Amino acid sequence: MDREFDNQAIIEHLCHHQEEPKFIIRAKHLNREFEEGKLTEIPFPKADIFKIQELEIKGKKHQNLTLKLSHKKLTLTNKYGEKTQVTIIKSKLLNSQKQPIFQSKKRRQKR
């Protein structure tokens, strides 16, 4: 699901109405609070590095990419005190000059 679904109520619904919930949501609200603290402040383990020779994204071919992936299990607590474990996957796709392929509008404007 795209970032419009990064909503506590939707996440709770998916987690509590499925026996073994499995879904991926692109995080928009990076200041989301977890039992372990704010997502932006939680340290992630060292990323695994993957090399990608060629990848086409929206009709544009990219070559010699590096994908950095790390993940961490965190606990969400809803307003009723119910806890749900989620796995946060952090990724960064870099071009051959080690620049991010995707970045937020805010970061692009700061440059």
Residue, then its C-alpha position, 0 to 999 in steps of 0.5 A: m500500500d502506498r503512503e496514504f495508508d500510513n494511518q494508525a487506524i488502518i494499521e490496527h484494523l489490518c493487524h487485529h482482523q487477520e490471523e497472521p497479518k502480512f502487508i507492506i505500507r510505505a511510511k509517510h509519518l516518520n515521526r510515528e511513535f513506537e514503544e521503543g521511541k520515535l522512528t526517526e530516533i531508533p537506531f537500525p542495524k547496519a544495512d545489507i548491501f545489494k548490487i543491481q546491474e540494471l533497473e528500469i523505473k518509470g521508463k528510465k533505465h538505471q545502471n550500477l545501483t546499490l540497494k541498502l536494506s536494514h530492518k528492525k522489529l518494533t512494537l505499536t501500542n494502540k489507545y486500548g493498550e493492545k500491542t502489535q509487533v511490526t517490522i520496519i524495513k529501511s531502504k535506500l537506492l543509490n545511483s553509481q555516484k552514490q546519490p539517492i534515486f528517490q528523495s523527499k521533496k523537502r530534501r531536494q529543495k534544501r540542496 
